[in-house]
């Protein structure tokens, strides 16, 4: 989200370039946000809070405003009230315009609260905020989008489909991920954005069979045979080398387990889990599956990070 925040704004606000001054950049107020919530040391609470971003405006009298982004991956009956609580604390601290965008990445088709209602003896509140349910989106429409952030949504959508009740086979998932990578590489996006999106695609949509991961890297590298695509080929080569390093580290961890080097294995796994939490904010269950550790192990790492 931080690497693509300009595209994030354009994705959710049709006239984003008229509303926001993208050239002035963005300030991510993570530390300031934590200070608003005394219970932040409780990692179960802290994972609710996602991003608070200072954005410069082009319209009105205000020089800047705040965008509060919530990414919710599971059912929570108190979600709307919690969003309202965050909103009024942010508004009270900064006295600046605040907009909220809630992105639902869960598998529950019926969970998409968009309003908080309060009514007590004539005192009433109706608080509405922006919502976006990934599971409701049309894959074809996202594939046609020229916005880089659509690749992020497509990746999550495919992950949801692969984990659904009916699910999709590993081979079908492989084909879909390959099509998604090809779709991305054919776009006229800046090299750095392509690189960031490829790494997001790699980590978020992971194959259970390690051989599929290696075959995938080889195929995407073969997408750019033209000599005019040297910059892109260098980027993909870096990407495939990184995958090779990941596979090597995984092999090393396995050898460590076989030889009883438990301490080294735990240290390596902890580093990987931290990276997946901090850089991608993946759900604990998915991180456990990717790293090959227990859910309890991942939760402990997340808890340690919050201290």
N, C-alpha and C positions, 0 to 999 in steps of 0.2 A: 504493500500500500504506500509506503514512504517513497519507494523508487518510482511509482507511477501515479503520484497523487494528482498531478494535473490531468491525467487521463481519467482518474477516478472521478474528479469533479465534472469533466465533460461527459462521462458516462451517465451520471445521475442528474445532471442539470443541463437541459437542452441548450440554454443560452449562457453557458459557463464563462465563455470568453468575454461576454459583455458584463457579467457580474463580477468576475474576479480578475485581478491583475496578476497573471501567471508569472510574468517576468520578475516580479519581486520575490518570488519563491514562497516557501512555507516554513512555519516554525512548529515543530511537534512538541507539545507541552506535556510530555509524559511525567516528568518530575512534579510539575505544578499540579497535574491532575491527581497524582497520588496524595498530595498534601490536603486535598479536599475530602479525602475519605480516611478517617482514623483507623478503620478496620482493614487497611490495605495489607497488613502483615499476614492476614489470613488468606492463604493462596486460593482457597475456594471462592473467596469474595473478589480477590484482585483480578482473577481471570475474566470477570464480567466487564471490566473497564478496558476499552480498547485504545482509541486514539482521540486526542483533542488537538486540533490543528488551527493555528493562527493563519488566516488568509486575508490578503489585502484586497480591497474592493475597488470597483470602478464607478459605482453608482452611489447616490445618496450622500449624506453628510459624514457618515462613519468612514474612517480611514481603513479600518480592518474589522473583521468579525471572526467568530469561532465556528468550526465545524466539528461536531462530536459524532464519531463513528462507532457504532456498536455492531459487532459481528457475533451473532448468537447461533450456537450449534446444537442446541438441545431444548426440550420443552421446559418452560419455567413459568408457572402461573403468576409469579410476582414481577414478571419482566416489565410490564408497562409502568408499574409504580416505581420500579427501580430507575427506569429511564427518566421519569419525571423528577425523581430525587436528584439525579445527576444534573439534570437541566437547571433546576432552581439554585443548586449550589454553585454551578458554573456561572450562571447569570448574576448571582449575588456577589461573587468574587470579582468579576471583570466588568460588570455593567456595560457589556457590549452585546450586539446581536449574536444569537446562537441558533444554529440549525442542527437538527439531529437526523442522521441517516442510520437506520437499523437494517442490517443485511442478515437474513436468516439462511444459514447454511445447513440446517437440520434436515432430517428425513421425514418429519411429521407434516403431512400435507395440510393439516388444519390449523397449524400453529403459526399465526402471523398477527399478533396484537399490534394495533396501530393507534390506540387511544387509551388514555388514562382518565377515568371519571371519578370525581369526588363529590359527595353530596351529604351535608350535615346541617340540618335545621336551617335551610335557606342559604347556606354557604356552599357554593358549587364551583367545580373546576372541570373543564373539558380540555385536555391536553392532547394534541395530535402531532404526530411526527412522521417523517418519510420512512417508508418500509419497502423492502425488496426481497422477494422470496425466490431463491435460486432454483428451487425444485419446480417452480411454475414456468420457467423460461423455456422458450423454443430453441432447440439446438441450431436449427437452420438459420434463424434470425441472428443469433450470436455469431455464427460462422461468417455471415455477410457483413457484420459490423467492421468498420475501419478503425475502431478505437482499440488500442492495445489492451485496455482493461477487460475487454470482452473475452480475451484469451484466459484471463484469471477465472472469470465466471464460467467459461466453458470447461475448464479443468475441474472446477469444483462440481459442476453439473455431472460430468462423466464419472467422477468419484462417487457421487450420490447414486447414480444409476448402477454402478458396479457393486454397491453395497446394499441395494434395495432388496425387497422381499423376493422378487423374481431374479434379480441380478443379471449380469451378463458374463459370458464365459471369458476366460483369460485370453483366448485368441481374439475374441471380439474386442476386448479392452485394448489389446495390443494394436489392432487395426485402427481403432478410434484414436488412440494416443498418437500413432504415427501420422494419421490424417491431420490431427491438431498441430503437430510439430511442422508438417509440411505447410499447412495453412499459415502458421506464424512466419516461417522463413520466406514465404512468398510475398509477405506484406512489406511495404516500404516504411519500415520502422527504423529508428536509430539503432545502431549496433548494440549499444549498452542496454537498451530496453529489450532487445531480442535475447541478449544473454541472460538478463534477469528473469525473463519469462520462461526461458528454457530450463533454468534451474528450478523455478517454481513448479513447472510441469514435471520435472524429474522427481522432486521430493514429494509432491502432493499426490501424484498418481503413480504409485509404485507397484511393480509386478511382484507377485509372490515368488516366482521362479527367477533366481539371479541370472540365469542364462538369457532370459528374455530382456533383462536390462542391458546386457552387453550387446545383444543382437540389435536392440533398438538404437544404441549409440552408433553402431556401424552403419545402419541404414540412414540415419539422419545426416551423417557425415557425407554419405554418397549423394545427397540431394543437390550439392553445389559442385558440379564438375567443371563449370565454366571458369576459365582463368581470370575473368573479370570479377569473379566473386571471391578473390583471395582474402579480403578482410573478413568476410563471413566464414570462409573455410578456416581461417586462423582461430576465429572465435569458437567454432564448433570443435576444432582440434583441442583447444583448451578445455572445452566442456567434456569431451570424451576422456581426456587425460584425468580430469577431476573424477569422472565416474570410475576410471581405473584405480585411482588412489582410494576411492571409497571401497571398491571391491577388495583392494589390497589390505586396507585397514580391517575390513570384516574378516578376511582370511587370517590376519594376524591375531584378531580377537579369538577366532576359533582355535588357532594353534595355542594361544595362551590358556584357553580353557582346558585343552587336552593336556597341556604340560603343568597345569595347576597354577598358572600365573594369574590368579584371580584379581589381585590388586591392579595390575595393568589393564585387565579387561574392563573392570569397573570404571577406571579412570577414562579410558577411551570412550566407553559407552556414555559416560556422563557428559563428556564434551559434545558428542553428537546430539544427545538429547537437549542440552542447553541451546545449541545452535538452532535446532528445529523449533524450540519454544520461542526464543528471542527473535530469530529472523523470519520465521514463517507462522508462528502462533498456531501450530497444528493442534487438533484435539489430542488428549493424552492417549486415547485408544489407538489412534493412527500412528502416533510416535512409537508406541510400544511395538506395533506390528512392523514398522520400518526398521527399528533398531534391533528387534529380536529380544527385548527385555520384558519383564513383567510390568503390568499396569501400575503396581505398587511402586516399582523402581522409578518410573517416570513421574508419578505424583510426588515422590520424595524429592526428586531433582527440582521440580517446579516449586515445591515448598521452600527448599533451600535458597532458590533464586529470589524469593520474595522477602527473605530476612534481611 
